[in-house]
Amino acid sequence: MRSEPSERIDRRIVQVWRISGFLEALALGAVGIGLALLLVKLFHWPDWVPILPVAAVVIYGGLEVTVLPQLRWERWRYQVSREEIYLQRGVWFIKRTLIPMTRIQHVDTAQGILMRRYGLATVNASTAAGTHQIPALSEEAADELRDRIASLARVSNDDI
């Protein structure tokens, strides 16, 4: 089996994932509680039913804010060589992906609101099969990596 990729994503992503996990749990909680209250009213379910989505959101939100962001950061790795991009990610199940440079059609960077606030960006490498991401790089590192992958992909495609 191949060794782990050598590069890590930026540690600041842990805080971004905590904030987005909290907001996601809050939204899911609002929908879940609203739905439970509606079911109680329409179908005369017991009054304790809305407690179930609250409990689920507290557990889910607790994991998304405390444990999971750190585990995601520890597992997320990448490596770019002349021939391929090697990605590794996952918390419970580790997924490893190899993207041959010859298959890359274009590369770009992207930032959401939280990523921009923390000075982070994602590199997207697109192939005919889909888009692969290397998230949470500093803006400067993301720009450099995007340019490097574009250059390597161009060289690889010229060799064909």
Backbone as a ProteinNet text record, in pm:
[ID]
protein_1_A
[PRIMARY]
MRSEPSERIDRRIVQVWRISGFLEALALGAVGIGLALLLVKLFHWPDWVPILPVAAVVIYGGLEVTVLPQLRWERWRYQVSREEIYLQRGVWFIKRTLIPMTRIQHVDTAQGILMRRYGLATVNASTAAGTHQIPALSEEAADELRDRIASLARVSNDDI
[TERTIARY]
83.8	0	88	43.8	113.2	116	221.6	229.6	136.7	114.1	26.4	84.2	-1.5	48.4	121.2	215.1	303.1	251.4	162	119.1	-10.6	-19.7	-141.2	-211	-339.3	-413.1	-389.5	-428.1	-405.2	-489.8	-428.7	-495.5	-612.6	-612.8	-722.2	-857.5	-856.4	-982.2	-1062.4	-995.2	-1065.8	-1170.1	-1132.1	-1226.2	-1338.5	-1305.5	-1407.5	-1507.3	-1457.2	-1546.3	-1631.2	-1578	-1656.7	-1772.2	-1742.9	-1847.7	-1953.5	-1911.3	-2009.3	-2088.2	-2024.8	-2095.9	-2202	-2168.9	-2265.2	-2384.4	-2356.9	-2464.7	-2551.7	-2488.5	-2563.2	-2652.8	-2599	-2678.1	-2794.6	-2769.9	-2875.2	-2988.6	-2953.4	-3054.6	-3131.5	-3058.7	-3125.5	-3216	-3170.4	-3250.1	-3379.2	-3371.6	-3491.5	-3592.2	-3543.7	-3632.5	-3690.7	-3606.3	-3651.3	-3753.7	-3728.3	-3821.9	-3953.1	-3944.1	-4065.5	-4149	-4083.9	-4153.9	-4216.6	-4142.2	-4195.2	-4316.3	-4309	-4423.1	-4544.8	-4519.9	-4628.6	-4693.3	-4611.8	-4664.6	-4743.6	-4696	-4767.9	-4905.7	-4909.3	-5035.9	-5131.8	-5079.2	-5165.3	-5213.6	-5123.8	-5156.4	-5173.8	-5175.4	-5196	-5094.8	-4970.1	-4862.9	-4834.4	-4766.6	-4734.7	-4649.5	-4662.8	-4592.5	-4440.5	-4391.3	-4246.2	-4175.1	-4247.9	-4188	-4087	-4112.1	-4012.4	-3878	-3875.2	-3748.2	-3651.7	-3703.9	-3617.6	-3528	-3582.7	-3491.8	-3395.5	-3439.6	-3349.7	-3231.8	-3260.1	-3152.5	-3059.1	-3117.1	-3034.8	-2945.8	-2999.7	-2921.3	-2812.1	-2840.8	-2738.7	-2623.3	-2653.9	-2548.6	-2472.1	-2544.5	-2481.5	-2398.9	-2459	-2388.8	-2267.2	-2279.7	-2165.1	-2048.2	-2077.3	-1970.7	-1913.1	-1999.7	-1955	-1873	-1892.5	-1820.9	-1696.1	-1694.2	-1581.1	-1487.3	-1535.9	-1450.6	-1420.7	-1522.3	-1506.5	-1413.7	-1416.7	-1324.5	-1177.3	-1140.1	-1001.5	-965.7	-1055.7	-1030.2	-1020	-1107.7	-1100.1	-964.1	-919.7	-791.7	-676.3	-679.9	-572.1	-566.1	-679.4	-683.2	-660.8	-692.6	-686	-541.1	-497.9	-362	-366.7	-262.7	-253	-106.4	-83.4	51.7	39.8	118.9	118.1	255	255.3	379.7	364.7	467.9	461.8	353.5	329.2	236.9	94.2	76.5	-56.3	-76	-202.5	-240.6	-293.9	-245.5	-283.8	-356.1	-482.7	-564.8	-601.8	-606.1	-652.1	-739.9	-858.9	-952	-1048	-1120.9	-1220.6	-1199.3	-1306.4	-1298.2	-1315.7	-1430.4	-1456.9	-1402	-1417.3	-1366.8	-1269	-1148.8	-1045.9	-1059.4	-1065.5	-1075.5	-947.2	-888.1	-766.9	-798	-756.8	-785.2	-657.4	-636	-525.8	-585.3	-537.8	-584.6	-464.9	-462.8	-351	-349.4	-232.3	-219.7	-274.3	-263	-310.1	-461.7	-534	-680.6	-733.9	-648.5	-694.2	-721.1	-843.6	-884.5	-867.4	-899.7	-873.1	-865.7	-804.1	-781.9	-823.2	-893.2	-926.6	-923	-936.7	-945.6	-1081.4	-1128.6	-1258.3	-1251.8	-1335.9	-1347.3	-1493.3	-1535.8	-1665.6	-1646	-1752.4	-1746.4	-1654.3	-1673.4	-1589.7	-1444.4	-1423.2	-1286.2	-1215.3	-1285	-1224.9	-1189.5	-1278.1	-1254.1	-1127.4	-1098.2	-980.4	-861	-872.9	-761.9	-730.5	-833.9	-815.6	-884.2	-838.8	-899.5	-893.7	-978.1	-983.4	-934.1	-851.2	-807	-896.2	-958.6	-1044.8	-975.5	-956	-897.7	-1007.9	-1044.5	-1155.8	-1106.5	-1172.7	-1148.3	-1282.4	-1282.9	-1409	-1501.1	-1443.7	-1521.6	-1576.5	-1527.1	-1575.1	-1467.5	-1497.8	-1405.5	-1353.6	-1223.9	-1158.2	-1106	-1121.1	-1084.7	-968.6	-885.6	-787.1	-828.4	-898.3	-951.5	-847.7	-880.5	-812.6	-663.4	-626.6	-488.7	-488.1	-376.6	-369.1	-391	-439	-467.9	-344.8	-229.7	-105.5	-68.4	-77.3	-44.3	-141.4	-269.3	-369.2	-339.3	-304.4	-270.8	-147.6	-46	76.4	48	-31.2	-62.4	-147.5	-244.2	-326.3	-238.3	-145.7	-56.7	35.2	83.1	171.4	98	-23.8	-102.1	-134.5	-172.4	-203.3	-81.6	34.1	157.2	188.4	177.8	205.5	103.7	-21.4	-125.1	-101.6	-59.4	-31	85.6	191.1	307.7	267.4	188.2	144.5	61.4	-28.4	-113.5	-33	73.2	159.2	235.5	263.7	339.3	257.6	126.7	40.1	44.5
-118.9	0	124.8	224.8	352.1	427.5	502.9	581.5	703.2	766.8	884	998.2	1081	1202	1290.5	1368.6	1441.4	1577.6	1639.8	1776.7	1778.7	1876.9	1896.5	2024.9	2029.9	2153.5	2246.3	2372.9	2474.4	2445.5	2460.7	2430.1	2524.9	2642.9	2738.8	2684.9	2582.1	2524.7	2461.7	2422	2361.9	2460	2586.3	2686.9	2711.3	2713.5	2731.1	2616.2	2492.7	2376.6	2380.9	2432.1	2443.1	2540.5	2654.6	2755	2702.5	2644.6	2594.4	2476.6	2392.7	2282.5	2332.9	2438.3	2498.3	2555.4	2628.9	2688	2580.7	2473.8	2362.9	2295.4	2272.2	2210.2	2300	2429.3	2524.9	2519.7	2517.1	2511.1	2379.1	2268.4	2138.1	2131.7	2190	2192	2269	2383.9	2464.7	2388.9	2325.4	2247.6	2128.4	2056.3	1938.3	1971	2077.7	2117.2	2165.3	2244.2	2291.3	2175.9	2078.8	1961.1	1880.4	1863.7	1788.5	1859.2	1991	2066.2	2055.9	2059	2043.7	1905.5	1801.5	1665.2	1648.9	1711.5	1705.7	1769.3	1883.9	1955.5	1883.7	1837.9	1775.6	1636.2	1557	1416.6	1385.4	1488.8	1473.7	1377.8	1391.2	1310.6	1362.8	1283.3	1328.6	1456.2	1535.2	1663.6	1649.1	1532.7	1514.8	1489.3	1469.1	1438.8	1545.9	1677.3	1777.2	1765.9	1693.3	1675	1589.2	1498	1409.6	1486.7	1578.1	1652.6	1742.8	1794	1875.6	1791.2	1670.9	1581.7	1544.4	1513	1476.6	1592.7	1713.7	1831	1861.1	1843.9	1867.1	1769.2	1643.3	1542.7	1571.9	1591.2	1618.9	1747.7	1853.2	1981.5	1972.2	1897	1879	1813.1	1710.1	1642.9	1735.1	1807.8	1896.4	2014.8	2052.8	2168.1	2126.7	2007.9	1970.1	1868.2	1751.6	1638.4	1630.8	1638	1611.2	1707	1838.7	1925.8	1889.2	1858.4	1820.1	1689	1591.4	1463.4	1481.1	1564.3	1590.8	1649.4	1747.9	1812.3	1711.7	1626.4	1528.2	1429.6	1395.9	1295.3	1353.1	1482.9	1543.2	1568.7	1504.7	1522.2	1521.2	1578.5	1579	1580.5	1545.8	1549.7	1568.1	1659.3	1685.5	1648.6	1559.2	1521.3	1551.9	1527.3	1553.1	1469.9	1349.1	1256.4	1260.8	1299.5	1284.2	1372.7	1384.4	1445.5	1332	1324	1217.7	1283	1246.4	1302.2	1194.1	1232.1	1140.8	1220.3	1166.6	1235.9	1136	1183.4	1099.8	1093.9	1074.5	1061.1	915.8	859.1	719.6	625.3	664.5	585.5	672.6	623.7	699.4	674.2	780.5	770.7	827.1	750.9	794.1	803.7	913.4	937.6	976.3	917.7	955.3	1019.3	1137.7	1207.2	1224.3	1152.9	1168.5	1309.9	1368.4	1502.4	1506.4	1393.6	1389.8	1404.8	1383.5	1391.4	1528.5	1612.9	1742.6	1837.2	1892.4	1982.4	2129.2	2163	2298.5	2299.5	2406.3	2420.4	2561.5	2573.4	2706.4	2708.2	2828.1	2842.3	2902.3	2874.8	2925.9	2956.9	3051.9	3088.5	3115.8	3065.6	3104.3	3219.4	3262	3375.2	3345.1	3229.6	3195.1	3172.7	3105.8	3080.9	3214.3	3308.7	3439.4	3510.5	3500.8	3564.6	3510.6	3382.8	3319.8	3314.6	3374.9	3379.8	3246.1	3164.1	3030.9	3021	2925.9	2902.1	2753.3	2711.1	2572.9	2567.8	2467.9	2444.4	2335.5	2363.4	2267.9	2221.7	2091.2	2033	1954.2	1996.8	1934.1	1837.1	1721.4	1620.2	1592.4	1506.8	1469.7	1397.7	1331.9	1255.1	1340.1	1462.3	1545.9	1639.5	1705.8	1802.2	1748.3	1762.1	1718.8	1842.3	1844.1	1962.5	1936.7	2038.8	2045.6	2169.4	2149.7	2263.9	2323.6	2440.8	2498	2519.3	2583.3	2627.7	2778.9	2834.7	2980.1	3033.1	3155.6	3211.2	3205.8	3241.6	3240.1	3098.2	3003.2	2863.3	2806.7	2844.5	2796	2848.8	2976.7	3033.5	2966.1	2945.2	2879.1	2736	2662.6	2524	2516.7	2606.7	2611.4	2630.4	2726.5	2753.3	2634.8	2570.9	2454.2	2338.3	2308.6	2199.2	2231.7	2356.7	2395.8	2376.1	2412.9	2395.8	2247.9	2167.6	2023.7	1955.3	1994.1	1933.6	1970.7	2092.9	2137.2	2058.2	2040.7	1963.5	1819.2	1760.4	1621.2	1605.9	1700.6	1692.9	1714.1	1794.2	1814.6	1687.9	1603.7	1480	1373.1	1385.7	1281.7	1287.3
0	0	0	-66.7	-81	51.9	76.4	199.8	191.1	305.8	310.7	228.2	170.8	105.1	207	160.6	252.1	297.9	224.3	255.4	336	427.3	506.8	464.4	490.4	466.5	585.7	571.7	674.5	798.6	913.4	1040.2	1070.9	1011.9	1037	992.3	908.4	860.5	974.9	1081.6	1195.6	1248.8	1263.8	1313	1212.4	1084.5	979.8	986.1	996.7	1004.7	1131.4	1240.3	1363.9	1345.3	1287.6	1266.2	1169.4	1057.5	960	1017	1098.6	1163.7	1259.6	1333.6	1425.6	1348.9	1241.4	1161.8	1096.9	1049.9	990.1	1093.7	1213.4	1319.9	1359.7	1363.2	1397	1294.3	1166.1	1059.8	1064.8	1079.4	1089.2	1211.2	1320.7	1442.5	1424.9	1359.6	1336.6	1250.7	1144.6	1057	1132.9	1206.1	1280.1	1387.2	1461.7	1567.2	1505.8	1398.7	1330.7	1279.1	1217.7	1166.1	1280.2	1389.4	1503.7	1564.2	1577.4	1631.2	1539.2	1408.6	1312.3	1324.9	1337.3	1351.7	1481.1	1587.8	1715.8	1699.7	1632.9	1617.2	1520.7	1405.4	1304.3	1343.2	1401	1427.8	1576.3	1658.1	1802.7	1865.1	1820.5	1879.9	2020.2	2100.9	2237.3	2236.1	2341.3	2349.9	2360.5	2396.4	2411.1	2277.8	2168.7	2037.5	1992.8	2012.1	1970	2042.6	2152.4	2224.1	2142.5	2060.7	1981.1	1884	1801.9	1714.8	1791.9	1905.7	1988	2034.8	2083.7	2129.7	2014.7	1898.9	1782.7	1740.1	1740.1	1700.1	1802	1928.4	2031.1	2013.5	1988.9	1968.1	1839.2	1729.6	1600.3	1606.5	1658.3	1668.7	1758.6	1867	1956	1885.6	1806.9	1730.7	1623.7	1552.8	1444.8	1495.3	1620.2	1674.1	1751.4	1807.9	1893.1	1830.1	1798.8	1761	1611.3	1528.2	1384.7	1310.2	1337.4	1263.7	1284.1	1405.3	1433.5	1363.6	1367.3	1299.9	1148.7	1091.1	946.8	910.2	989.9	961.8	971.4	1071.8	1088.7	972.8	914	807.4	667.7	650.6	517	477.4	369.4	317.3	165.3	107	-39	-80.3	-204.5	-260.3	-411.3	-464.7	-608.4	-663.9	-762	-830	-978.7	-1055.5	-1200.1	-1267.4	-1216.9	-1282.6	-1229.9	-1101.5	-1041.4	-919.8	-881	-754	-667.6	-545.2	-452.6	-335.2	-313.4	-206.6	-106.1	21.6	126.8	222.1	250.9	338.8	401.4	503.2	568.7	717.9	790.4	936.1	974.3	944.9	980.6	873.9	749	636.8	559.4	540.2	469.2	319	241.7	96.1	35.5	-55	-124.7	-273.5	-335.4	-476.5	-548.7	-665.5	-754.3	-878.8	-912	-1031.3	-1124.6	-1236.5	-1330.5	-1390.4	-1400.7	-1459.6	-1601.9	-1672.5	-1811.4	-1821.8	-1711.6	-1713.2	-1670.9	-1617.6	-1567	-1683.3	-1684.5	-1792.1	-1754.6	-1630.7	-1583	-1430.7	-1379.5	-1235.5	-1195.9	-1081.9	-1031.9	-880.1	-823.9	-678.9	-645.5	-525.1	-480.6	-331.6	-289.3	-148.3	-116.2	-1.8	50.4	148.3	210.4	303.3	421.1	484.4	599.9	560	448.2	402.2	375.7	315	287.1	417.4	515.2	645.9	711.4	691.7	751.4	655.8	539.1	444.3	379.9	359.5	302	165.9	86	-44.9	-76.6	-169.7	-216.4	-360.4	-391.1	-528.4	-586.4	-700.3	-770.1	-897.4	-910.4	-1031.8	-1101.3	-1220.5	-1292.5	-1398.2	-1402.7	-1505.1	-1572.6	-1671.8	-1736.3	-1638	-1539.1	-1442	-1328.2	-1310.9	-1202.3	-1152.1	-1040.8	-982	-849.9	-829.7	-706.6	-635	-502.2	-425.2	-331.2	-317.2	-209.5	-130.6	-18.3	55.9	150.8	201.2	316.3	299.2	191.3	175.2	194	239.3	245.8	104.4	93.6	-39.2	-129.3	-74.1	-151.7	-194.6	-100.7	-133	-236.3	-226.4	-322.7	-463	-471.9	-603.1	-662.5	-578.8	-626.5	-670.8	-591.2	-625.7	-752.6	-765.4	-886.6	-1009.9	-1001.9	-1115.2	-1142.8	-1037.1	-1053.4	-1120.5	-1072.2	-1131.6	-1277.6	-1304.5	-1442.6	-1532.2	-1482	-1559.5	-1581.9	-1476.7	-1488.8	-1580.4	-1570.2	-1655.1	-1801.1	-1824.9	-1961.5	-2019.2	-1939.6	-1984	-2009.9	-1919.2	-1936.6	-2062.7	-2087.5	-2206.6	-2334.3	-2328	-2444.3	-2480.3	-2380.4	-2402.6	-2473.6	-2470.5	-2528.6	-2679.6
[MASK]
++++++++++++++++++++++++++++++++++++++++++++++++++++++++++++++++++++++++++++++++++++++++++++++++++++++++++++++++++++++++++++++++++++++++++++++++++++++++++++++++

